[in-house]
Each structure stands twice: as structure tokens, then as C-alpha cells.
Amino acid sequence: MRALLHPSAPLLAACLAVALAAAGAASGGDPTPPVPSEVRALWVARTSLTSPRAVAEMVESARGAGFNTLLVQVRGRGDAYFVEGMEPRAAALASQPESFDPLAHVLALARPKKLRVHAWITVNLVSSASDLPASREHVVYRHPEWLMVPREIARDMSLLNPKSVLYLDKLARWIRSQPTEVEGLYLSPIPPGSADRTVQVIADLVTRYPIDGLHLDYIRYPNAEFDYSRESLEAFRDDRLEKLDARERARRERAAGKDLVAWAEADPAEWQAFRHARLTRLVSRIAASLRARRPGALLSAAVYPDPDRAAEERLQDWGGWVDRRLLDVVCPMAYATDTGAFTTQISAARRGARDFPVWAGIGAYRLSSEQTVENIRIARRLGASGVVLFSYDSLVSSPQGPGYLSQVSRAVFDR
């Protein structure tokens, strides 16, 4: 949407009213809508948060179509779609005044319409490898040593100074060569400073905004061939050394020499368990922070549907997170276009979650409205306590026309 740079007097008055309401939302003054018996949610990508008008249209469309929950992407790629955060303001907001606060604006408009608002955080994926951030304050420039490194170039990367231009350039070039495998630059959960920063960014957000939930996305590794960064390998080596007797420590150190990758290669099972544990530790810290600062807010995560494959291929041990009650909800990304495959995905997630709430993530952007309706019915039959459609942004511009959400609503939502 085009920014409203020169509003008329009536529009200015309306904007002022919304701004005041937003301030109230940010201070926690508005009542929280109750948790619905069935969650009907939309993933709302950051592209719908770039102007007051875009936010207003989104809220109106969601409520008009019978949805009751918004998962709003307020951390896209290591940036902020809210004000005065620890990370750079999103570049997509450059045409808006500094006072425009997308998250507060959503809260101000959504609460009167009884829409629950969850802050959707992209956790580990912090940048595209093709279009690097403009702000030099971005974490990829401030702390390139915290970025995940693939095994294939780990030994070469270990010879470079992380603060040199060559380090980030080499990593970004390698990732650009794998466009179907790796989405971009990932922050590692293993280095203590990296994990601390992620927890602090989220703690700041949940302290200042009365959100109804926190939704974690990209809370995983790109694949099992990451993270072979120097700091992560050093942490693993130190962890192993603490658990070995003096003779075995000496033997391992002689065998590995200065080759940090050799430590991971010598103990592949321990290396996998170590990476699982560090990601789980991050989830645990986020959960504790949220529950201390925003009691009653739900913690959810977008996960790969099959818990065994998620743990093996993405090092995302969400089955363990469920066992430890770190989450309140799991959202399996069941984006299959075939109803049989979708059924298999949700069935796997339900088995992995056991008695845990599941919101079925439906890749509606790939489906006709009729297919989405069928998947919602399947999810209900399989015991899902809610559905989340991906995504509002793609569906309002669907080839089927702007009535996509209304078509789904009329078929399966009893309003």
C-alpha cells in the first residue's frame, strides 16, 4: 500500500485516534480476548504491516472472515516491526514516520474486534544471503561469528577472521549456491552470546507489548550439516573434554590437533545430541522469560510435522519440547497439496504431540479454497484444536480472487 504522507484533516484525526489507542494497547490497558474453543488463525507476514492502512485492511478482513487469532510477523529477518527494539527498524518501514508502530497498531485495532494477537518471531533465520541488511547495526555485521556455518566449508571458514569482509562474503556466497536447501543466514543457538541476544530481543518485546502469545518460527537448523562455526565447535570440544578422563582427553586432543571439525566427526551421535540440547536450551529460556513477563500468554512454534524427521533432519527436537512442556501449542507446517499427504502429516504431528494442543498449519497459498476447506475438516477429524492458514498476504491476492477468505469462512466457520 502507498504510504499516507499527506493526509487530509479528517484522516489525520482518525490516525491520531488510532495512535492513542495504540499507546493504550502497548501499555496493556485493553482487555485480552478469551482463548477460543477452536483457534482460527492466520499467519500475517510482515508485508502486511508496512502502513496503517495495510494493518487496518488486514484486521478488518480477518475479522470479517471469521478468524479469531492473528500470528503477526514482527521480527522478519533480524529486524523490528515495532518501535525502540534492540534490532534495526525494518527497512520496509522507511516511508513511514518513526512513530508508526506496526505491532501496537495491530493490537489497537484487533482488540476491539476480539481478535487475539500473537507476535510471530523468526528466530534463527536473520537475513537473506542475496540481499544483505542495509543497517550496519544488524547482527550479521555486528556478530558474524554467531552465524551458522555448513560442514562443507567449515575448515576454510575457521581460517578466516569473522570480522573480516571475506568471512561474511564467503558464507553468503556458499548459501546463495544452495537456494533450494538453505533460506539464508541463520543465527546459531550454540554460542552463549548469540543465545543471550535472542532471549534479550524477545524479552524486550514481550515486556512492552500485551501480546496474547509468542509464536516461534525457524526455531531449527537449516539442516543437519550446520552449525560448524568456530564458536560452536569450540563449545562442543569443551563440553566433551569436561566429560572425559585425563587419558582420554589427551588422546582426543592429539588426534584432533587444531582441527575443530574433527571433534564433531569423531562423535557424530554426541554432536547431534549437543546441537539438539543447545536449541532446546534456547527454547527453554524463551519459555521461562515469556512466562515470567507475560503470564497467560501462549508459546507456540512452527514445526516440521513428523517429530522424528524434524529431530533428524532439522535438529528440531519438538517432541522433547512437548515432553518438557516448554511449549503450549505446536503448529505443524502441513503444506502438502494432496489431501492424503496432508492427513499423514497431521496424523504424525498428533501422535508426536500426544495430548498436547495442535494447530494445523495449512499451506493455503498452494491450495484452492475448496482444498483448504477440506484440509480444515480433516484437521478437525484428527483432533486438532485449531488451524492456521499460510498466509493472509498470499490469500488476499489469490488467483481465485479477493474472496478466498470469505469462501473458506462460509464453508467451515460457524460465526
Protein Blocks (a to p, Z undefined) as FASTA:
>chain_A
ZZdfbccfklmmmmmmmmmmmmmmmnopaccddddfbdcdddddfklmmbfklmmmmmmm
mmmnopabdcddfbfnopacbehiabdcdfklmmpcfklcfklmmmmmmmmnopacdddd
dfklnbdfklccfblkbmklmmmmlpccdfklmmmmmmpcfkbmklmmmmmmmmmmmmml
pgbdcddfkbmmlmmmmmmmmmmmmmmpccfbdcdehiacfblmbccbfklmmmmmmmmm
mmpcfklmmmmmmmnmmalklmmmmmmmlmmmmmmmmmmmmmmmmmmmmmmmmghiacdd
dddfblmlmmmmnopafklmmmnomafbdcdddfbfbfklmmmmmmmmmmmnmmaccddd
ddfklpcfklmmmmmmmmmmnopabdcdddfklmmmgfnbjklmmmmmmmmpcZZ
